Amino acid sequence: MDKTRILLVEDDVSLGAMLGMELKRRGHAVEIAKSGADAVAKLGAGEYDAVITDLTLGDLDGLEVLKFAKTRHPRIEVLVMTGHGSIDTAVAAMRAGAFDYLTKPVEPAELNLVLDKALEHSRLVHEVERLREEVKDKYSFDGIVFSGPPMRKVLDLVQKVASTEATVLILGESGTGKELIARALHEKSARRNGAFVAINCGALPEGLLESELFGHVRGAFTGADRNKRGLFEEASGGTLFLDEISETTPGLQVKLLRALQEGEIRRVGDNHPFKVSGRLLAATNKDLAKLVAEGKFREDLYYRLKVFPIELPALRERPEDILPLAEHFLRKAKKKLGGTAAKFSPEAAAALRRYRWPGNVRELEHVIERVLIMASGASVAAADLPPEMQAPAAGAGKSGFKDTLDDAEKRHILQALEDCGGNQVEAAKRLGVARNTLWRKLKAYGIPAVKK
């Protein structure tokens, strides 16, 4: 582990030597400047993690050293040392950006304690900045891989609505990246510093989902031994994303409508409503208008959600994006899994573009991880791809198109079940769909249930 680099500024030679020895004993790399001018020269030429400076120096005083250090290295932490009669000067130093001050005579134990706090503060600031940049890169428009007009139109809509408080309904098939768009909406909004809270409404039974969303009070039901904040509360000041909103029950839809219209919720078992201030985003892979017509989704909630709809294209509708996405996922998979392949052979690239991708972008990412493991050369070959991708799709004519997609989806489900040993819960996670969605697909395709 690299040593922390400390610049100690002290014109009292004996005191400087004593403090320097103590800092070195603690494992720091220490340079000593014997004047303000010497300190400025060293700060101009080198990099330091912290500066410890006397306020009273023979030439430039410690305040000048502090100001130069913060100008040249804004994130550096500075501690100042002052005599008992110079507390006002120490306060001025704090206002100018010093982390803390030490009163002379400086005790080694106090010096180490305050320095440790300063270095920990610096580490946390750097970590927050790193994570913020990582999130910004991951969820900014630059992090959404595309090259053609369909996704450009989507991102134009995101740009227009992100800064508003409008409720957005994100529509699209499973695996098209609805949560990625929801996160981009959050990151581009004024709520970006608040929490982004996401939940899949199809993954939980009604009672548990209600408790997760609205919270509960102690004694509301068996096992409720304490009050619990719900996700609406967690997202106050930020964004709440309800994925697969179509899977909610009519009873829960009434409560969601009240939360949207009134901006208030009521915990399970509580008689007192209270205000929440999160922005709501919702998504579904279903035709909500059809569900409304069938009486399976509340019409008033549908129109309240559909203030600003954004529809994501299926991957087969954006073929120009398939290879850029595949290359992106290949680089990402190599970082996680290693592997030798760094590109796709022309035959493999053609096969990727030809395949219809019923599981959309999520399926593409999973396939690329699998082929990276299978590939043994510098390029992914067509033979490394799953069998259904290695030959041109049969029945490409218009009349057989639906059958071809259904066959591909059925093969995809069967492969997921095989990989998961027949476990439907794990297979649903692998496919990126709700458990009940997979159950309906199994029933529609006549696939027997093996293990729930």
Secondary structure, DSSP 8 states (H G I E B T S, - for coil): ----EEEEE-S-HHHHHHHHHHHHHTT-EEEEESSHHHHHHHHHHS--SEEEEES--SSS-HHHHHHHHHHHSTT-EEEEEE-GGGHHHHHHHHHTT-SEEEESS--HHHHHHHHHHHHHHHHHHHHHHHHHHHHHHHHSGGGS---SHHHHHHHHHHHHHHTS---EEEE--TTS-HHHHHHHHHHTSTTTTS-EEEEETTSS-HHHHHHHHH-B-TTSSTT--S-B--HHHHTTTSEEEEETGGGS-HHHHHHHHHHHHHSEE--BT-S--EE---EEEEEESS-HHHHHHTTSS-HHHHHHHTTEEEE---GGG-GGGHHHHHHHHHHHHHHHH--S--EE-HHHHHHHHHS--TTHHHHHHHHHHHHHHH--SSEE-GGGS-GGGSS--S--SGGGHHHHHHHHHHHHHHHHHHHTTTBHHHHHHHHTS-HHHHHHHHHHHT----B-
